């Protein structure tokens, strides 16, 4: 739980991260319409983000490679489970399920975070927190409009639950603070590992690979394919992961995971502003419900005097998400 010094900053970082992650659909839509496969778009996004963060990460390390070696297990776990797994599992789920159902399954990972903090740290959710969980997830159902065109497949559900595990791992692993790498370095190293895993998946055919260099339609205009690619890498990956990890260090895994649900709201808003996809009354009402649930979870967190989740005593290499 945040204290008076870190709470506002943590919330700001969490909201900025959610907003940045929420732009990914707008940037990716033009590439997909131009013939890119989802797998190639996300692999380029993650790989280019890791490349962009390389110089600032090396400068921040200042030759302290020992710190990177001592966190090798955590870095490998974050890259494989928090970066690559959700991407692979989500796109596999979408191939068999409707998008709304796949997203709902993935975001159910916040429940796994609540169960983790209860089982591992003994932090049983109170009545207010529990109510916030139910309200937020109920609002998410409305925002995603799950009932419309719902398509269910057992294998797809399995992939969706794996995506939820990856999302939960993102928050759990990001909360590790003892002897941990700085957020920027953590993001860089995790993205690099994730890019390698996704690249390997593409090489063996698990991720279909198609790209195109023709101009794409973005925000109603024809532009170079580099514009959405750079947006995906710089804003929706590099900036989003760095601020997201920093937010979890301040807020802890449980609260930050529920603030992260606002990513869906930002995605809807971005699609409205850039693509003209205006949300319906049910989606707007669902957004209000999601925000109410997040507020309830925040109010249900323990008093400031108790230990924050941001210091979850996770050992190096503990399997985690995102």
Buried (B, 14 or more C-beta within 10 A) or exposed (E): BBBEEBBEBBBEBBBBBBBBBBBBBBBBBBBBEBBBBBBBBBBBBBBBBBBBBBEBBBEBBEEEEEBBEBBEEBBBBBBBBBBBBBBBBBBBBBBBBBBBBBBBBBBBBBBBBBEBBEEBBEBEBEEBBBBBBEBBBBBBBBBBBBEEEEEEBEEBBBBBBBBBBBBBBBBBBBBBBEEBBBBBBBBBBBBBBBBBBBBEBBEEEEBEBBBEEEBBBBBEEEEEBEBBBBBBBBBBBBBBBBBBBBBBBBBBBBBBBBBBBBBBBBBBBBBBEBBEEEBEEBBBBBBEBBBBBBBBBBEBBBEEEEEBBBBBEBEBBBBBBB
